[in-house]
Amino acid sequence: MVKLIVHAGFPKCGSTSVFSALKANLDTLVAHDILVFNRNFNLPADPGKLMPPLWELQDALKEPAKSEAMRDSIIRNIAKSPANARLILSSENLSQPPMAKMLAGMERHCEVELIFYFRPQTEWIPSAWKQWNLKEGFTLSETIESYVANHRPDYLGSVKAWTEALPGIKVTPRPFLRSWMTNGNPAYDFFDMLGIDVEPSETFEERSNPSIDYALMYLMQRNSSRIFENRHDNRGLHAMTARLPAAYQKTNVQMVSQAQADFIADHFQDDNMELLQHYMGMGYDQARAFSRQHFRKTVTGTAYSDIPEAELLDRAAGILREVTGKDGDPDTLLLEMMSPPP
């Protein structure tokens, strides 16, 4: 029977790396009757035509006609695929609970498996701040408070939405942990679950929002309205990283304080325990030990959130003087450095 594998993210859990690996190794996958849905919800054999359906899925959520066309295309491709085929629908926004409703009843046409990677929230929230909320001028502390108040990331809620919409679905959660994933990488790990051996490739390198020294991140957040047009605007970051020495393309400090780490871990503890026990089959003691080891964080040294503003500004000014060779106001130097070339 044909199997539909829904790779539903989560965002910031290696989705780009996984899809890039699928594209780079599409010839090998096709030879094993493993096909990947394109942005038009067809199954191309040409790697050059394979693109993730991120925005097409978002459009389908808003427009019933597009949602129906998506379902029809997926069902048609299931019907005409070989009986042992595995079809992969991969996009990080499939983790959004409303996405599950668009595929409700799909288990009547094929087997369906949900694969998603979930990252410790003590790491996910600071990473989300760096990629999105910093650009909107929010501090890390404000972001932590907001995400916890809104219960984000809601891994368990996403899983439950899928199991409610497709009661026969198989759920395969994968902790986004280097010590857990095959070769410490989500792309290798995903291919290992497919049972496909591939040669190492640069496409398997983890892709993530570039890390920047914590003092420069503070300065970017402080000047966000002058640098970024929106939370997805990366032009200034690319301009900066093109000039920034490797030593400063690292966070270089613990991001959350011990109090913040405990606040996050305490809030999500029950969700994580249910994921580990109910969906990963761990016993209570095993799940508790796993949660303590991987989903709680021990913070050593001073954390970013505890560093005084004057110290942040002084460090940022020193880095910018070193990189630009100029003296001057750090805000002005930052804006010059982050100006994209014409």
Protein Blocks (a to p, Z undefined) as FASTA:
>chain_A
ZZddddehjehihpmmmmmmmmmmmmmmmmnopacddfkopacfbfklgccfklmmmmmm
mmmklmmmmmmmmmmmmmmpcfkbccddddfklmpmklmmmmgoklmmbccddddddddf
klmmmmmmmmmmmmnopafklmmmmmmmnopacfklmmmmmmmmmmmbccddddddfklm
ghhiaklmmmmmnopacdddfklpccddddddfklmmmmmmmmmmmpmbfklcklmmmmm
mmmcfklmcgkiafbdfklmmmmmmmmmmmmmmmmmmmnopafklmmmmmmmmmpccded
jdfklpcfklmmmmmmmmmmmmnopacdfklmmmmmmpccZZ
